[in-house]
């Protein structure tokens, strides 16, 4: 057993709060004696149990320590860890007698990048970006550590960049892709998953537990089989395939735009119709299967399938109506939302889970839970972009898996990752340990036939892979016809949630490099030099990279070449048009 990332030495934060008057300030620079005694008592109490001990220290209540000066914080942190190791030696006999971890969480990543480290026997617990994309992979040197590497990963978030609490928005293909990346690169000593309140996240919890037991047994495309087996184990054979499909789709549609970050104007008119159709079809299927469920399994069906699918559809439709200004339709849907939650809380299982679905989830204006569910039209949101699509555009889209040729490289190849991302799937590397070659011409490539307009631009839509190996970089390469290969910094538009890339931190870091300019594309929410509300790579689950070629209009051959294998390619938009708003990129039929 252990405590979480900000609770050192087997002491919970609640214990500290209950004893705060006696212990004093949670400040090691002024109160080290009392805090060392608090830490000592926690370790002494737990000596006879199997523990994984969190070492280090953050501020009071899961915040950064001190006044924000990283250099001072690192000096303090060094003293903290020295004191904690002395306590462990005093109680156990040696400093490394009990497993320990150091959580490299939020701002602590900056300390590590600046060169701060811990003894070799301590597990480095790398973290994700709070929304399910890991921030670091294990490098060759890190994988040699005695303590190894671990991961702290969110499928629920209460905090920045925004809440992700209400229902499940984590798809199984996304989990498999990110957990595979962690596991293959040596992050395998311990995985800690932030699951929130447990109930809405049953499916991803179950998958993670199964995957972690034997990661080698789960390949791309096995996610469907897993979901069918999950449904079969609860509801029997007859409806397993349909239930698995409902679970896969409601989480996928939620990941396109999570309920808490919905805002009027995200989709243009045609896209609203498309999303409305997807949700409507899913609700109809969910209702149809409901009538086939045996009486003893109906409560399970409601909590695992019906509620998350139908309630998510209701919220999505509310925001579509908010875009159109239809307050009466919104009021009706909000009544339905309340009825669905009330049934979950008070009727289902005779009220066993009363209060579980009490999170307000409509009308967010900041990251934290709103005081009440509110009609979005009452919050003053203004739709700044023109939601009426026009067909007089040269912009069109190509899903990444619709290539004309797939050329294998010497040590890796592009493979299809089914159902990952917004559409049918994405293209990723079959070997995430592939070492980037100096000569991209020998690497794996996807070839596409494209019709370029006069501006010679394309946009690559990739999943928002983080700066996982900053000393190396994050790159992808393009080649048009037989021209020179152009290597692109694939961090265009990376969202710096934790303030890593400030001038001061860049000067102090041993590995970080300044971020490139964002693409400026309307596809990624940039309009007239600034971002539209709630549009960035995290909220969109998509990062857009822009490339411009000096060439003649007409038919060309485009190669997308693998350089760093963590990048997952989802979509290519040819001739991106900043005069026509689209969230998905113009459909090819509009060209």
Phi, psi and omega in degrees: 000161178203181175246169189282183192298335182248019182237089186282156167059043175060031177240127177278155179296327179296323176300317179297315182300322180292338183245014189301322181297328180275322185281321184096195187295144174278068187214107186289339180288334183243346190221038186295324183298312181291322179291322175299321177295319177299315179294317181300314182297323178296317180290321179297318180299324187261010187303322187273007180249162175280116186236149160246114191265122172283125175248173186094193183193141169239189181286178183289104175093047173063044176227170178294148178280163173067206184254018175098003179271109185297320181299315178294320180298321179293323176297316179296316181299324177298318177295319180301310184292321176301316179295319181293322178293325176296321178297315180298318179296320181296322185275319187257344180106324176222158182293333185251023185286343182230141179300137181227153174225152173239116184277116180269074192254140179041246186292342181294335175303324179297320180297317181295317180294335179276357176112356179290138178213182183230168180305154190296335182280350182275133177288129173279114181264094176289158185234166176267186182272021183078349180231029167092016172239121186294144185270339179216150167252168178279126176273172182304314182292320181294326181292345180273354182298141176300319181281347178069194186233146177226182185218137171247122194223138183257129160246006176212141180220132172238086184152197184287148007284341181188158176295144172216077193237326201293299177230177183287129175236013182257116181278153179294320176299323177296316178300312182299318182295314182285321179292324176297317179299318178295309185299314184294333182262017171095004178272083191218004183283317179206136172242126176244125185247125175277110187250002178067233187269012177072303193301311184287353189246026185301319185293307179297327177299313181298317180296315181300317179297319178292316182296316183296333179294324180204079183301328182294341184275351185248112183253164174304130183100344179282352183298322179297316179298319178301311183297322178294320177294321177299311181295320181297322183292338183254318190247358179089176188289322192302320185247011187299314183295318180293318180294318177301320180294320178297314180297317179298319185283319183294322178289325178294315179294324176295325180288332174301322176202103185295147185305318184292337182254011174297148177202147180301140174095005180295317182255150170281179189299313180296322179291324174299316178298320180296311181294321178299319179295318179299313181293319180298315178299321181292319178297317179300318179293320180297319177294320182295316180290328180305321182290346181261356184279136181294152184306320184288346182252003185293321178295319177298320179296320181297315186280329184268335190231301190295306184300308182298327180286308186287318179293323176296318177299321180298315179295317178301319180290325177303316182285331172296316178293329177294322177299323182272353177080024183264089186289326180296316178297321179296315180302318179296317180291328178291327173297319178296318179302316180296320179295319180297316180292321180297320178297316179301316187282321192243338183255309181306131179053033179056038177079016182303324184252032182302127181096347182295325179253054180256356178299127169290135189220009179237124177096037175294136174240349175210181188296331188272165185300130177291159181295331178203161172290131187226137173305120183304333180292341180274000186256003174078017177295138179243125177278109185272335183267150179284114184274359180268108183291151176237146185268358180273061181223148175272357181290136172207163188245149173230116173300143187302328183278359177264052180278162175268337180206140176242110186256118181288148175265183182292325186230002180201164175214159174282133176232158179279132177248095189299139172064011177275136179086204188279333188245220183289337181161180182232176174245129179221177182279143174280352184219093183284357174264003177302125179277125183307131181271152177290337182245093183299342181299338180266000184271168178299144183218146170251135184246136181227145171267123185232149174252104183271145174269191186296328183283346174063031183256149167224161174233133176259126175264114178241157173293152189283060175303135182280176180282070197288340178218074192298331179294331180270317184111175178225108193223154172218156185235152179231149174219127177256121183053234181253018180289174178297150177285134180249120178269129185249137171288111187278015176263008175307119178086007178299131181275118184270074184299326190252015176061040182282329194256030175285157179306319180296316180291323178297322179292328183274334188286148175269354186222330186293145174239149180302144179287145174288166176297143176294166187294332185073010183282143173299331176305324181260016172094007178272125178220123180055040174083005177216162184278141168290160184300134176054041174238109168202178187296332180288309182292326181278345189054040182198136172244133182254127176251135182252139175225144181233133181245140175270094186208178179271149175298152176126198187282132179217166177252122180250127173252130171255117192249132178291129172242300176252126196282357180281346185285135177244121183266128182251320192201150171240128173250120181267135182058054180304135189244110182281004177260354183230111185288132173206138176277322185266342190095136186304133176295147184300332182292345180272355182288000000 
